[in-house]
Amino acid sequence: MKLIFNWLLSATALLAVAYLYSGVVLTSFTAALLAAAVLGALNVVVRPILILLTLPVTVVTLGLFLFVINAMLFWAAASLLSGLNVRGFGAALVGSLIYSALQLAVDFILERLFPN
């Protein structure tokens, strides 16, 4: 049940990103659901590999390179889906920052709704 709520709230967060920032465009709520699923899959499968491969750069930049990794994954999700459009790497960076902030709120809500 928590997974379904997380998916729905993540899709809503993506819609909020598209509403708040003009560099990210979503065509529908269905596209947001698909984008949330693809972003979740990329974050689970690809992100740990990228973090491990770029560990020296991440250490040298004191962790700031993780923002670049998040933006690359956001941009990759947009390139895989037709309903999510990102207007360049800068838009992917800003969109991923807004999405990450909203995901913190989603995680907080889910912890309140479904305590361990």
C-alpha positions as CSV (number, residue, x, y, z in Angstrom):
1,M,0.0,0.0,0.0
2,K,2.9,2.3,0.8
3,L,4.4,1.7,-2.6
4,I,1.2,2.7,-4.4
5,F,0.9,5.9,-2.3
6,N,4.6,6.7,-3.0
7,W,4.0,6.2,-6.7
8,L,1.0,8.5,-6.7
9,L,2.6,11.2,-4.7
10,S,5.8,11.0,-6.8
11,A,3.7,11.5,-9.9
12,T,1.9,14.4,-8.2
13,A,5.4,15.9,-7.4
14,L,6.3,15.6,-11.0
15,L,3.2,17.5,-12.0
16,A,4.1,20.1,-9.5
17,V,7.6,20.4,-11.0
18,A,6.0,20.9,-14.4
19,Y,3.7,23.5,-13.0
20,L,6.4,25.4,-11.1
21,Y,9.1,25.3,-13.7
22,S,8.6,25.9,-17.5
23,G,11.6,23.9,-18.5
24,V,9.8,20.6,-17.6
25,V,6.6,19.7,-19.5
26,L,4.3,16.9,-18.7
27,T,1.4,16.1,-21.0
28,S,-0.9,14.2,-18.6
29,F,-1.3,12.5,-15.2
30,T,-0.7,9.2,-17.0
31,A,2.6,10.5,-18.3
32,A,3.5,11.6,-14.8
33,L,2.7,8.1,-13.5
34,L,4.9,6.6,-16.1
35,A,7.7,9.1,-15.5
36,A,7.6,8.5,-11.7
37,A,7.9,4.7,-12.4
38,V,10.8,5.2,-14.8
39,L,12.5,7.7,-12.5
40,G,12.1,5.2,-9.6
41,A,13.5,2.4,-11.7
42,L,16.5,4.5,-12.8
43,N,17.2,5.6,-9.2
44,V,17.2,2.0,-8.0
45,V,19.2,0.4,-10.8
46,V,21.4,3.0,-12.5
47,R,22.0,5.6,-9.8
48,P,24.1,3.3,-7.5
49,I,26.3,2.3,-10.4
50,L,26.8,5.9,-11.5
51,I,27.7,6.9,-7.9
52,L,30.2,4.1,-7.6
53,L,31.8,4.9,-11.0
54,T,32.0,8.7,-10.2
55,L,33.1,8.3,-6.6
56,P,36.5,10.1,-7.1
57,V,34.8,13.1,-8.8
58,T,32.1,13.1,-6.1
59,V,34.7,13.2,-3.3
60,V,36.7,16.0,-5.0
61,T,33.5,18.1,-5.4
62,L,32.4,17.4,-1.9
63,G,29.3,15.6,-3.1
64,L,28.1,18.3,-5.5
65,F,28.5,16.0,-8.4
66,L,25.5,14.0,-7.1
67,F,23.4,16.9,-8.4
68,V,24.8,16.2,-11.9
69,I,23.9,12.5,-11.5
70,N,20.4,13.4,-10.5
71,A,20.0,15.7,-13.5
72,M,21.4,13.1,-15.9
73,L,18.8,10.6,-14.6
74,F,16.0,13.1,-14.9
75,W,17.1,13.9,-18.4
76,A,17.4,10.2,-19.2
77,A,13.9,9.6,-18.0
78,A,12.6,12.4,-20.3
79,S,14.5,10.9,-23.2
80,L,12.8,7.5,-22.6
81,L,9.3,8.9,-22.4
82,S,7.3,10.9,-24.9
83,G,5.0,12.5,-22.2
84,L,7.9,14.1,-20.3
85,N,9.9,16.8,-22.0
86,V,12.9,18.6,-20.5
87,R,14.4,21.5,-22.4
88,G,18.1,20.8,-21.9
89,F,20.6,19.9,-19.2
90,G,20.0,23.1,-17.2
91,A,16.3,22.5,-17.1
92,A,17.0,18.9,-16.0
93,L,19.2,20.2,-13.2
94,V,16.6,22.7,-11.9
95,G,13.8,20.1,-12.4
96,S,15.6,17.4,-10.5
97,L,16.4,19.9,-7.6
98,I,12.7,20.8,-7.3
99,Y,11.7,17.1,-7.7
100,S,14.2,16.1,-4.9
101,A,12.8,18.8,-2.6
102,L,9.3,17.6,-3.2
103,Q,10.3,14.0,-2.7
104,L,11.5,14.9,0.8
105,A,8.0,16.1,1.5
106,V,6.6,12.9,0.0
107,D,8.9,10.8,2.2
108,F,7.8,12.8,5.3
109,I,4.1,12.3,4.5
110,L,4.6,8.6,3.9
111,E,6.5,8.2,7.2
112,R,3.5,9.9,9.0
113,L,0.9,7.7,7.2
114,F,2.8,4.4,7.4
115,P,5.1,4.3,10.5
116,N,7.2,1.3,10.8
